[in-house]
């Protein structure tokens, strides 16, 4: 139950951030109208009514590839005896 509440809260926070940053733009293009309700001896009847309409614009993310030349460093592996000889030569100087 806690996990479900956490997910709902997280979804609300994400929606708020999306609207605040302009990634999500919601505009109401038609208002809602409540139905007309009448009570008679036979019961309650509802007529009419209209759901609101919204225009939702979302941002887009484009992912692509391109050719690029990358310099890769080289790695030289020396045997232990070569390392000691090089160190002795450098320390003698």
Secondary structure, 3 states (H helix, E strand, C coil): CHHHHHHHHHHHHHHHHHHHHCCEEEEEEECCECCEEEEECCEEEEECCECCEEEEEECCCCCCCCCCCCCCCCCCCCCHHHHHHHHHHHHHC
